[in-house]
Structures are given as structure tokens and as C-alpha cells.
Amino acid sequence: MKNILVLCTGNSCRSQIAQGYLRLFAGDKANIYSAGIETHGVNPKAIQVMAEDGVDISHHTSNNVDEYKDISFDYVITVCDNAKENCPFFPTRAQRFHQNFPDPAKATGNDEEVMNEFRRVRELIKEYSKTFVAQHLPA
């Protein structure tokens, strides 16, 4: 079974959404973890937009990357440029992947506009996650 780490700045939105979708699409083919360079708590709007798509991430926790230093990862996916630039070295054979997604937590406007940005980013991450699993965790 593969170990996959999704890394972001605060482990509050993008990495949490990616963890939810990678778990959904990978099933029992991988252990999926997410972490941040910092921890900001799981964003309630991320939980809400994932629930709208039938994926429950309400039990997720915001974790610091240092908590996983003893896990041998096969893949490390950074989902923001800041995490890519500050990603710590893992003494493993982990292949690194990077896809910068917009930070929905920085969205401005009224509640509906902010939630629409969360949904837009959710869909980008969903497609990336589906493609990643298809390419790297074949049936």
C-alpha cells in the first residue's frame, strides 16, 4: 500500500480537500495524509463544500508536517507554491508532485461569492485527485 502526503501552508483548505478526494478515489490502495508547514485548523467552509459533494472531512485534523517525519512516503504532493518552496526534506524515496491551487480562504465578497470560490477550487482539486489516482495507483 502506498503512502501519500498532501502538503499545504496551513493544512486548512486545499490539502484537506485533496486528502478527502484522494481517499475517495484511492480506496484501499493508499494511506492518505495531509499536513501543513503551519497548522491553521480545518476551515469550516472546506468541510461544508466537501459535504455538498458527499465527502465527509469533518473528522480531519490540522497537522504539522513534522508529525509525519517517521513515515516513509511514496508520494508528496504540494498544493500551494509556499509549501513547495518550504517543503522539508523527507529521507525517503518519495516522488514529489506540485500543483498550485488558489487559496479559497482568501476569497472576498459576500457569503455566496466566497462559497462559490470554495466550490470552484474544490472542483479543480477533485479533478487533479482523480487523475493522480488513475495515473499513479492503477487498479
C-alpha positions in Angstrom: 0.0 0.0 0.0 1.3 3.5 -0.9 1.7 6.4 1.5 0.7 9.8 0.1 1.2 13.1 1.8 -0.6 16.2 0.7 1.2 19.4 1.9 0.0 22.9 2.0 0.8 26.1 4.0 -1.8 25.8 6.9 -3.4 22.4 6.3 -6.8 24.1 6.5 -8.4 24.0 3.0 -6.6 22.8 -0.1 -4.7 19.9 1.5 -7.8 18.9 3.4 -9.9 18.8 0.3 -7.2 16.9 -1.6 -6.9 14.4 1.2 -10.7 13.8 1.1 -10.8 13.2 -2.6 -7.6 11.1 -2.8 -9.1 8.8 -0.1 -12.3 8.6 -2.0 -10.6 7.7 -5.3 -7.8 5.6 -4.0 -9.9 3.5 -1.7 -7.7 0.8 -0.1 -4.8 1.4 -2.4 -3.2 4.1 -0.3 -2.9 5.7 3.1 -3.6 9.4 2.6 -2.2 12.1 5.0 -2.3 15.8 4.9 -0.2 18.4 6.7 0.9 22.0 6.7 4.1 23.9 7.2 1.9 25.5 9.9 -1.5 24.5 11.3 -4.5 26.7 11.0 -7.3 24.3 11.8 -9.7 22.8 9.3 -11.7 25.5 7.6 -15.4 25.1 8.2 -16.1 26.2 4.6 -13.9 23.4 3.3 -15.9 20.9 5.4 -19.1 22.4 4.0 -18.2 22.3 0.3 -16.9 18.7 0.7 -20.2 17.7 2.4 -22.1 19.2 -0.5 -20.2 16.7 -2.7 -20.8 13.8 -0.3 -17.3 13.6 1.2 -17.1 14.0 5.0 -13.9 15.6 6.2 -15.4 16.9 9.4 -13.2 14.4 11.4 -10.0 15.7 9.8 -7.4 17.4 11.9 -4.9 20.1 11.0 -1.4 18.5 11.3 2.1 19.9 11.1 4.4 18.1 8.6 6.8 17.3 11.4 4.3 14.9 12.9 4.9 12.6 9.9 8.7 12.6 9.8 8.9 8.9 10.6 6.5 7.8 7.8 8.0 6.6 4.5 6.0 8.4 1.9 5.8 7.2 -1.7 4.4 10.5 -3.0 4.4 14.0 -1.6 2.0 16.4 -3.3 2.4 20.1 -2.6 -0.8 22.0 -3.4 0.5 25.6 -3.0 3.7 27.4 -4.0 4.6 28.3 -0.5 4.5 24.6 0.6 6.6 23.6 -2.4 9.3 26.2 -1.6 9.3 25.3 2.1 8.7 21.6 1.9 11.0 19.8 4.2 13.3 17.0 3.0 11.9 13.6 3.6 14.6 10.9 3.9 12.5 8.6 1.7 12.1 7.7 -1.9 9.1 9.9 -2.2 8.3 11.3 -5.6 7.3 14.9 -5.4 4.4 16.4 -7.3 3.3 20.0 -7.3 0.0 21.7 -8.3 -0.6 25.2 -7.1 -4.3 25.7 -6.4 -5.8 29.1 -5.5 -6.4 29.6 -1.8 -10.2 29.8 -1.3 -9.7 31.1 2.2 -8.5 34.3 0.6 -11.7 34.8 -1.4 -13.5 38.1 -0.9 -17.1 39.2 -1.5 -20.4 38.2 0.1 -21.0 34.7 1.5 -22.3 33.3 -1.8 -19.3 34.6 -3.7 -16.9 33.2 -1.1 -18.6 29.8 -1.2 -18.6 29.8 -5.0 -14.8 30.2 -4.9 -14.5 27.3 -2.5 -16.6 25.2 -4.9 -14.5 26.2 -7.8 -11.3 25.3 -6.1 -12.9 22.0 -4.8 -13.7 21.0 -8.4 -10.1 21.8 -9.5 -8.7 19.6 -6.7 -11.3 16.9 -7.4 -10.2 16.6 -11.0 -6.5 16.6 -10.0 -7.0 13.9 -7.4 -9.0 11.7 -9.8 -6.3 12.0 -12.4 -3.5 11.4 -9.9 -5.0 8.2 -8.6 -5.6 7.0 -12.2 -2.0 7.6 -13.2 -0.2 6.5 -10.0 -2.4 3.9 -8.3 -3.6 1.7 -11.1 -6.2 -0.9 -10.3 
